[in-house]
Amino acid sequence: MVTKEEIIAFEKEIADIFATGVIRAPVHLRAGREDALINIFKEHQIGDDDYVFGFWDSHELALLKGVPREELKQAIIDGKSISLCFPKQNVLCSGIVGSLMGTAAGTAWALKNQGKKGRAFLFCGDMSAETGIFHEAVKYVYNFDLPAIFIVCDNGVSVMTDTRATWGSPEPWFVGTKYESKIIYFKYTNGYPHSGLGKLIKF
Ligand SMILES: Cc1ncc(C[n+]2csc(CCOP(=O)(O)OP(=O)(O)O)c2C)c(N)n1
């Protein structure tokens, strides 16, 4: 499996490439959650049969799921950073908040009812976890005991908006509910801005 150092170096390399202006599309870099993600992949033994769903910030997920480094790098350079899809490795991502949560639940439904190996792992942010569709998807996989886990990576903000202040609650909605059995939750501080490098890049 890819190491923490390799993940950090990859994001740094993408940051440097992005700064040159050759990537004519958004790039969302992340730092500070490498240990948490590696632990989740290790503890749950996320492997070839499993599906990983992510959003605009999925470089680390693709690397951890086994997408070759150079293939991933080329996809990002080609402008696909916010919607990385690698069917061979079962990595499917979207730049749309709330999308793919139903897809993850449906994938888990199909895996279970077709008697196939594999599970669905969906990684999202703290604000995404407050959406109605997140609640519906988690409720569905909980009620039907589907092989899906939703991982909430909490950096405290939605772009620059304080998630907890927005919802008037010090904790995510699911804390203390039965749905926690289908959710993994951790906090981190992102070492990069939400998107890009925090400065204007000229093409
Ligand atoms: C439907 C939709 N609305 C708005 C956006 C713009 N947008 C992109 S990321 C994001 C913030 C989401 O916050 P969170 O889920 O906490 O993600 P993170 O901070 O981890 O990136 C927003 C509003 C979008 N991509 N899709």
The ligand as a Gaussian input file, in Angstrom:
#p B3LYP/6-31G(d) Opt

LIG

1 1
 C      -24.355000      20.556000      -5.642000
 C      -23.099000      21.353000      -5.347000
 N      -23.200000      22.543000      -4.720000
 C      -22.088000      23.251000      -4.435000
 C      -20.852000      22.771000      -4.783000
 C      -19.597000      23.567000      -4.465000
 N      -18.823000      22.899000      -3.409000
 C      -17.772000      22.134000      -3.715000
 S      -17.051000      21.481000      -2.382000
 C      -18.110000      22.251000      -1.350000
 C      -17.946000      22.142000       0.143000
 C      -18.353000      20.865000       0.710000
 O      -17.960000      20.820000       2.061000
 P      -17.507000      19.476000       2.720000
 O      -18.485000      18.423000       2.413000
 O      -17.261000      19.743000       4.147000
 O      -16.187000      19.115000       1.925000
 P      -14.642000      19.462000       2.167000
 O      -14.536000      20.673000       3.010000
 O      -14.080000      18.278000       2.849000
 O      -14.064000      19.626000       0.803000
 C      -19.022000      22.998000      -2.081000
 C      -20.130000      23.788000      -1.473000
 C      -20.789000      21.529000      -5.453000
 N      -19.624000      20.983000      -5.803000
 N      -21.924000      20.825000      -5.695000

